Amino acid sequence: MSKNFSEEEIDNFRQCFQLFAPQGYVDTPDKLCFIMRSLSMAPTIAELKRYFTKYKKDAGIVEFDDFLKIVLEHRSTENTPNEIMAAFQLYDTQRHGYIDAQQLRYLLTNTGEKLTDKDVDLILRELNISSDGRVNYENLIQMLTQPLNGRR
């Protein structure tokens, strides 16, 4: 596995894994999700379930060595910032760099992995929304793809 990651990356992955899975394994896709998102990855629920099913041991757990395999597989398919940018540009045909906050709310609560109104409220509160209700989607992408801090 070391040929696919630098020693620094492996150390970073190990520290995060140990922080959120001090027992040395994860036993649910939800725990796997938290670790991956803490490392700036954005797997979908379907991807998490698939990874967990594919890499879990007979005891129903994913250990660190299997976690590295998951990260490697996920990295080969994910380009989150560019994917999100392309999605926003579909709605910003004039390429102004923003989306209306109400349109964003609609998209986040009605398409893809639907968010709750409460989740959208939290996102909108964190963003710097202009007085005319426009959301700069580059700021949104940066916020969505930054690592989570050490909270559980």
N, C-alpha and C positions, 0 to 999 in steps of 0.2 A: 504494500500500500504506500510505502514511503516514496516510490517512484512517481506517484501521482500528486503528492503533496509535499510542500517544504516542511522541514522540521518545525519551523515557527507556526505553520498552519496546524500541524498535528498537535503541537503544544496548546494552541488556542482552542482547538476542538476538544482536546482532553480536559482542559480546565473548565470549559463550559459544560461538558458532559458530566464531570464530577460535581460541579456546583449544583446542577439540577437533578442529578441522579447519583446521589452519594452512595447508594447501595451497589453501584456498578452496573446498573441496567435500567432500561425503561420497560414498563409492562403495559403501556397503552399508547395508541396513536396520539392522544392528547399530549402526553409528556414528550413524545418525539417532536410534536409540533412546536412546543414551547422552546425546546433546545434549538431546533433548526431556525426558528424565527429570531431567537436571540443571536444567532450567527448571521443575520441579514438574509436568510433564505426565505422564500415565500411559497412553500408547497401548498397545493390545494388539499382539501379534505380527502378527495379521492386518491391523490398521490400518496398522502400519509398512510391511508389504509392499505394501499397497494404495497408500499415500502415495508410497512410493519408485517403484513402477511408474508411477503417474500423473504424477509431477512430474520424473522423471529426464530429463536431456537425452539426445541420441543417443549420447553417449560413455558413458552409464551412470552419470552423476554428478548429484548435486543440489547446486546452488549456493545462495548465500545468498538471492537473490531468490525462488527456488522454495521455500526453507525457510520464508520468511515466509508464503507461500501455504499451506503445510502447517500451520503454526501457526494461521493463521486458520481453516482448515477444521476442525482438531482442536478448537479452542476452542469452535466452534459446537456440538459434540456432547458435549463432556466436562464432567461435573460430578462429578468423582471422589469428593470427601469425602461428598457426599450419596448417591451410588450405593453406596459401601461401607457407610455407616451403614444404609441401607435393607436391604442384604443381611444385616448382623448382626442387625438387628431382627427378621428372619424367624425367627431362632433364639433370640431373647430375647423371647418372647411376653409376659413379665411386665414388660418394660422396666426391668430392673435395671441395665443399662449394662455388663454384662460377659458374657463367654462363657468356658466351661471351656477350659483350655489344650489338653486332649486333643481336644476337639471342634474347636477351631481347627486343630490339627495335621491332623486328618482332613480338614477342609474344604480346607485349603491344599494337601494332597498328593493329593487325589482328585477335586477339582472344578475347572472352569474351566481356566486355564493352570496346570497342576499344578507345584507346587514340589517340590524334593527335600527329604528329611529334613534334610540339612545346611543348606539355606536356611531352613527353618522353625526349626531350632535357633538360627541366628543371630538371627532375628527375636525369638524368645522370650527369648533372652539379653538383648536390648536393652530389652525391656519390663519394666515394674515389675509382676511377677506377684505377686498376694497369696499368703499362705501356704496358702490353700485351693485354689490352682491356677486361680484366676479371672483372666482378662485383661480389663482395662477397655478396651473397644473404641474409645472416644474417644481414648485414648492411642495405641492401635495405628494408628488412622486418621491422627492427627497425625504419627506416625513415618513411615508409608508415603507421605504426601503432601508431606513437607518436601523441599526441594531437596537433591540430593547435594552433598557438599562437593567441592572441586577435585581430588579424586583421579581418576586414570585407571584 
